[in-house]
Amino acid sequence: MALMAKILLLIIVAITLTAEAAPDSAKLKRAFDGVMAAAPPGKDSEAAVMEQQLQILAAVALAEKTGGKEKVVSLTGSYEKAADQVIAAPPTDKLKVMKKEFTAVTDAA
């Protein structure tokens, strides 16, 4: 529970600092909601989703600082393509696909 509180606090701070840079995508929300809805009982998908959201916010903020608007648009588009993969994944694979696809985009940023 303490981990969840720390993650939530980090997300709030990140959102506050990067509100302008944050991707505003219904597609990302749909992907994250799908992961949480498909998680089996006992699987802590909420923490994984929060961690992924924080990584996205940090990557977009960094892109905005170092690469400008064009890099942010490109990165946001890549995250939306990753979200498409999560949305298309069968429920049993959504968490695994989310981690793989979003991490690949973040690592390439």
C-alpha positions in Angstrom: 0.0 0.0 0.0 2.9 2.4 0.8 4.3 1.7 -2.7 1.0 2.7 -4.3 0.9 5.9 -2.3 4.5 6.8 -3.4 3.6 6.0 -7.0 0.5 8.1 -6.8 2.4 11.0 -5.3 5.1 10.7 -8.1 2.3 10.7 -10.7 0.7 13.8 -9.2 4.1 15.6 -9.1 4.8 14.6 -12.6 1.4 15.7 -13.9 1.8 19.0 -12.1 5.3 19.6 -13.6 4.5 18.2 -17.1 0.8 19.0 -17.6 1.6 20.8 -20.8 3.7 17.8 -22.1 1.4 15.0 -21.1 -0.2 13.1 -24.0 -3.9 13.7 -23.9 -5.2 10.5 -25.5 -8.4 8.7 -25.0 -6.6 5.7 -26.7 -4.0 5.6 -23.9 -6.7 5.7 -21.3 -8.6 2.9 -23.0 -5.5 0.8 -23.1 -4.8 1.3 -19.4 -8.4 0.7 -18.5 -8.4 -2.5 -20.5 -5.3 -3.7 -18.7 -6.8 -3.1 -15.3 -10.2 -4.7 -16.3 -8.5 -7.8 -17.7 -6.2 -8.4 -14.7 -6.8 -11.6 -12.8 -7.6 -11.4 -9.1 -4.5 -10.8 -7.0 -2.5 -9.4 -9.9 -1.4 -5.8 -9.1 -2.0 -4.3 -12.5 -2.9 -1.0 -11.0 0.7 -0.4 -9.8 2.0 -1.5 -13.2 -0.3 0.9 -15.0 0.6 3.8 -12.7 4.3 3.0 -13.2 3.8 3.0 -17.0 1.9 6.3 -16.9 4.7 7.9 -14.9 7.3 6.7 -17.4 5.3 8.1 -20.2 4.9 11.5 -18.5 8.7 11.6 -17.8 9.6 10.6 -21.4 7.3 13.2 -22.9 8.6 15.9 -20.5 12.2 15.0 -21.4 11.3 15.0 -25.1 9.7 18.5 -24.7 12.9 19.8 -23.0 15.4 18.3 -25.4 13.6 17.9 -28.7 10.8 20.4 -28.9 7.3 20.0 -30.2 8.1 17.8 -33.1 9.7 15.2 -30.9 6.8 15.3 -28.5 4.3 14.8 -31.3 6.4 11.8 -32.6 6.7 10.3 -29.2 3.0 10.7 -28.4 2.2 9.0 -31.8 4.4 6.1 -30.8 2.7 5.7 -27.5 -0.7 5.7 -29.3 0.5 3.0 -31.6 1.6 1.0 -28.5 -1.8 1.6 -27.0 -3.4 0.1 -30.2 -1.3 -3.1 -29.5 -2.6 -3.2 -25.9 -6.2 -2.7 -27.0 -5.9 -5.4 -29.6 -4.3 -7.9 -27.3 -6.4 -10.7 -25.7 -7.3 -10.0 -22.1 -4.9 -12.5 -20.8 -2.0 -10.8 -22.6 -2.9 -7.1 -22.0 -0.6 -6.6 -19.0 2.4 -8.3 -20.7 1.8 -6.4 -24.0 1.4 -3.1 -22.2 4.8 -3.5 -20.4 6.5 -4.6 -23.6 5.1 -2.1 -26.0 5.2 1.0 -23.8 8.7 0.2 -22.4 10.0 -0.2 -26.0 8.7 3.3 -26.8 10.1 4.8 -23.6 13.5 3.1 -24.2 13.7 4.4 -27.8 12.8 8.0 -26.8 
